[in-house]
Amino acid sequence: MAIEFIKEWLIICEGGADKAFFAELIRRRSLPDFQIQYPRREGDDTGGFHKYGRFLNEIQINEGFIQNVRAILVTADNDDDPATRFTEIQEQIRNVGGYGVPDLPLQVARSVRDLPNIVIMMMPPDGTPGNLESVLLPAAYSKWPGLQSPLTDYINSSPAKDWEPRKQAKARLRSIVSATCKQKPDTPYSLLWGRPEEYHIPVDHDSLDSIADILERFGDMIA
């Protein structure tokens, strides 16, 4: 089923968890309205940054996209090597052709053939290694502060002690959600903010201010 593009600004993110996070951040903080999508096809709901080029290429022929979308905020995790990941995103956009390719994160790149302009926001936005989970951890710790120390002990006594930081962050946040979401401990992040609020990771925490500020200023950035 074709995506119906109806909004002026589009966020492209890696997957369902990112989409749910951005939707909740926008809702909770009353931020400007974005349409949020991740690369998906019928029968393939996995998403992933490596599919951005294919997605950007395919949506060029979508009538709603052509008529309505004026700017795109492409988002991706820094993971363990922020510079390499940013370069990979640049190359995908460049290979499609027509779209502007930012030289730096948060730089506006002007597109041609009436295609939307492009901005890339890496996460965390400060350029440090990380991912959605590491971005959300401080907010989760703020709500359940008693979990941080025993969780660190748990990670350090498990095979995860030798994992890369991004994988440790995934293990930490998954453990927090499993230990706090009584309604359904195996709730995926894509559904977490649809559960009762007592189980939510608070997106109004100040650790997420930098991301919210980028969304708030997006209209000025692309003007």
Buried (B, 14 or more C-beta within 10 A) or exposed (E): EEBEBEBBBBBBBBBBBBBBBBBBBBEBBEBEEBBBBBBBEEEEEEBBBEBBBBBBBBBBEBEBBBEBBEBBBBBBBBBBEBEEBBEBBBEBBEEBEEBBBBEEBBEBBEBEEEBBBBBBBBBBBEEEBBBBBBBBBBBBBBBEEEBBEEBEEBBEEEEBEEBEBBBBBBBBBBBBBEEBBEEEEEBEBBEBBEBEEEBBBBBBBEBBEBBBEBBBEBEEBBE
